[in-house]
């Protein structure tokens, strides 16, 4: 998996193209990720108890992972991710600056 939780990503396609945000959750089966501050929608919530008011809640919906690319923490550019084995550890690295992510 190229993108994991707490990574910073850049949006390539869709109505949020050009924005970036932090990954909150990744669903590997559906190949989607929830990103903070991106792809937000308002949802009406009914009151649960008597006397409580209904309200609108803003939620972030998942984006497809094919529409996002990882932002390298070292060089700050969005770049493809490579995988290499260093000793017994498998690690991800930035294809532009070769830094370990």
N, C-alpha and C positions, 0 to 999 in steps of 0.2 A: 504494500500500500504506500503510495507516494505522499498522501496527505494524512496527518494524524491530528488528534485533539491538541489545542493550544498553538497550532501553527498559524502564521499570518498568510493569508492568501489574497490574490488579486482576481477580480471578476473579469472574464474575457467577453462573455456574451450575455444578452438579455437586457432587461430594462435597467439593471444595476451595473452595467459594464463600465469599467474604469474605477469602481470603488474597491476598497480593500477592507478586510476585517479579520477577526480572530475566529478560528474554528471552535465551536462549542461542543459539537457532537458529530460523529461520523457513523453512517450506516453502511457497512461493507456489502450487505446482501442487496440493498437497493441501489448502491453506488451513489449515495447522496450525502451531503453535509449541511449542517445548520451553522450559519455564520452570523456573528453578532452585528447588528445594525444594518443588515442587508436582507432584501426580500421580505420586508415587513408588511403585514396586513392587520387590519382592525377586525376584531371579532366581538360580537355582541354577547354579553353574559347576562343571563337572567338572575334575578335575586334569589338567593337560597332560602332566606328566612323572611318572616313577615316584618315589615318596617325597613328592610334593607333595600337599597336602590340598585337598579340594573346599571351596567356600565359597559364601556367599550374598552377592550384590552388589546394592546398591540403585541402580536406574536411574530416570530421569525419562522418562515417556512423553509424547508430544505431545498438546496440547489443541487443540480447534478454535478458530479466531480469532473466531468469533461468540460465544464464551463469555467473552471477555476484553475489557477496555477500558483504554485508556492512562491512566496517572497523570501529570498535568502536573508537570514538574520545578519550576516556579515557584510555583504556588498549592498544590500537594500534593493536589489533589482529582482524582478520576477524572472525565474529561470526554471528550466527542466530539472528533474531530480534523477540522479543516478544512484546505483546501489553497488557497494563494494564490500569485500570481506577483509577486515584487518585483524589478523590473528584468529581468534574464535568469535569475534563480534562482527555482525553484519550491520553496516551503517549506511545512512543516506548522505549524499553530498550534492552540492550545487554544481551544475555542469559549466557555469560561467567562471566562477572563482575557485573551484575545486575544494571549497571549505566543507567540513563536516557539519551536518545540520543536527 
